[in-house]
Amino acid sequence: MEIPRYSEVKKQTEVAFPDARRAELIEVLNKEIVILDFKGLPSSISEGKEFVVVKAELNGEKVSFNSGEIVLKQLNEIKAKLPIKATITRQKGKRYYTLI
């Protein structure tokens, strides 16, 4: 019996924003970005929790990156106002990221 590789059986994840380059959060941290869109998705790590995939413009380039529930909550509050300029920061001593 042939044993399959992990990569062959792993559930393929859908790309939330195929027209944007995938970026790490560190690339946009503490920089002004233009948030164009976002999608809240269920976490595969913490049951019952969500995370957000953000589509933004950074220096004229469309990028997408993940963030946590706090940013998702903030974006849900202003969804009708998109696009907006914002900066994602991590407050000193805190374990989460937020928009300012």
C-alpha positions as CSV (number, residue, x, y, z in Angstrom):
1,M,0.0,0.0,0.0
2,E,1.4,3.4,-1.0
3,I,1.2,6.0,1.8
4,P,0.2,9.5,0.5
5,R,2.3,12.6,1.3
6,Y,0.8,15.3,3.6
7,S,0.8,17.8,0.8
8,E,-1.4,15.4,-1.3
9,V,-4.1,15.0,1.3
10,K,-4.0,18.4,3.0
11,K,-7.2,20.4,2.4
12,Q,-6.4,23.1,-0.2
13,T,-7.3,26.5,1.1
14,E,-9.1,29.1,-1.1
15,V,-7.1,32.2,-1.8
16,A,-9.3,35.1,-0.4
17,F,-8.0,37.8,-2.8
18,P,-6.3,36.3,-5.8
19,D,-5.6,39.7,-7.3
20,A,-3.4,40.7,-4.3
21,R,0.1,39.6,-3.4
22,R,0.2,37.5,-0.2
23,A,2.1,39.5,2.5
24,E,3.0,38.9,6.0
25,L,1.5,41.2,8.7
26,I,5.0,42.4,9.6
27,E,5.2,44.0,6.1
28,V,2.3,46.3,6.8
29,L,2.7,46.8,10.5
30,N,3.0,50.5,11.6
31,K,2.6,51.6,7.9
32,E,-0.3,53.6,6.5
33,I,-2.3,51.4,4.2
34,V,-5.5,51.7,2.3
35,I,-7.9,48.9,3.3
36,L,-9.9,47.9,0.3
37,D,-11.8,44.8,1.5
38,F,-11.7,42.0,4.0
39,K,-13.2,38.6,4.8
40,G,-13.8,37.0,8.2
41,L,-13.0,33.3,8.2
42,P,-13.2,30.6,10.9
43,S,-9.9,29.8,12.7
44,S,-8.5,26.3,12.2
45,I,-6.5,26.8,15.4
46,S,-9.0,28.1,17.9
47,E,-12.5,26.5,17.6
48,G,-15.3,29.1,17.6
49,K,-12.8,32.0,16.8
50,E,-12.4,34.0,13.6
51,F,-9.5,35.7,11.9
52,V,-9.6,38.3,9.1
53,V,-7.9,38.4,5.6
54,V,-7.4,42.0,4.7
55,K,-7.0,43.3,1.1
56,A,-5.1,46.5,1.1
57,E,-2.9,48.8,-0.9
58,L,0.6,49.4,0.3
59,N,2.8,51.8,-1.7
60,G,0.5,51.3,-4.8
61,E,0.6,47.5,-4.6
62,K,-2.4,45.3,-3.7
63,V,-1.5,43.0,-0.9
64,S,-3.5,40.6,1.4
65,F,-2.6,39.5,4.9
66,N,-4.1,37.9,8.0
67,S,-4.9,39.5,11.3
68,G,-7.0,38.6,14.4
69,E,-10.4,39.1,15.8
70,I,-9.8,42.7,17.1
71,V,-9.0,43.9,13.6
72,L,-12.0,42.0,12.2
73,K,-14.3,43.6,14.8
74,Q,-13.0,47.0,13.9
75,L,-13.4,46.5,10.2
76,N,-17.0,45.1,10.7
77,E,-17.9,48.4,12.4
78,I,-16.8,50.5,9.5
79,K,-17.5,48.1,6.6
80,A,-19.8,50.6,4.8
81,K,-17.0,53.3,4.8
82,L,-14.4,51.2,2.8
83,P,-11.9,52.0,1.4
84,I,-10.2,53.7,4.4
85,K,-6.7,54.7,5.4
86,A,-5.4,53.0,8.5
87,T,-2.3,51.7,10.3
88,I,-2.1,48.4,12.0
89,T,-0.2,48.6,15.3
90,R,0.6,46.4,18.3
91,Q,0.2,48.3,21.5
92,K,3.0,48.0,24.0
93,G,2.4,45.2,26.4
94,K,-0.6,43.9,24.5
95,R,-0.8,40.5,22.7
96,Y,-3.1,41.7,19.8
97,Y,-3.1,44.1,16.8
98,T,-5.4,47.0,16.3
99,L,-6.2,49.6,13.7
100,I,-5.6,53.3,14.3
